[in-house]
Amino acid sequence: LKVEMLDNKYKTLLTQVNPHFLFNSLNVLISLVHEDPNLAEKFIRQLSLIYRYTLENRERDLVSLKDEKSFIDSYIFLLKIRFEEALEVSVDIPEDEDRFSLPMALQIILENAIKHNVVSIEKPLSITISAERNQLNVKNNKQINQHTEKSTGFGLENIKKRLSYLSDKGLEIEENEKEYIAKLPILTLAS
């Protein structure tokens, strides 16, 4: 029953995240069509890869790091078009097919960073995604957005609950005056 409830919450999360993301993406696309048709075409391709990944992996508990990296690269491409120089993202994770992550967990963590921090040309948000030992670290400079709606915490809580059913390793969150760090375990089939 707990697993079924978690699955329903996860599907609810996907339906909340995707329409908002799609709305923002379509607004960006509208301006690109006239300004830069070639870039608009690349944008559409990346957007379609993101939705294909979402559809193909919505029922899966785990995806390979290789697949998750490919997905997150497409997602970051769209974010960079939307925010331009106001967002700096670097990704250094292995394209490993024998180690795994939760599908779309990195996307949820990235969305969380963007939602809760100022993202502007004057104050760029810098995000680093890296692999260290058996975890993925997502770090961002801390510049709290005072105008953000109060968070429900549903996205990160969902990641924690999904992990609890698959492993004894959990999502760790660290915070100090300068940065916010989310530590997501890298799993193996034996985890």
Disulfide bonds with the S-S distance in Angstrom:
none
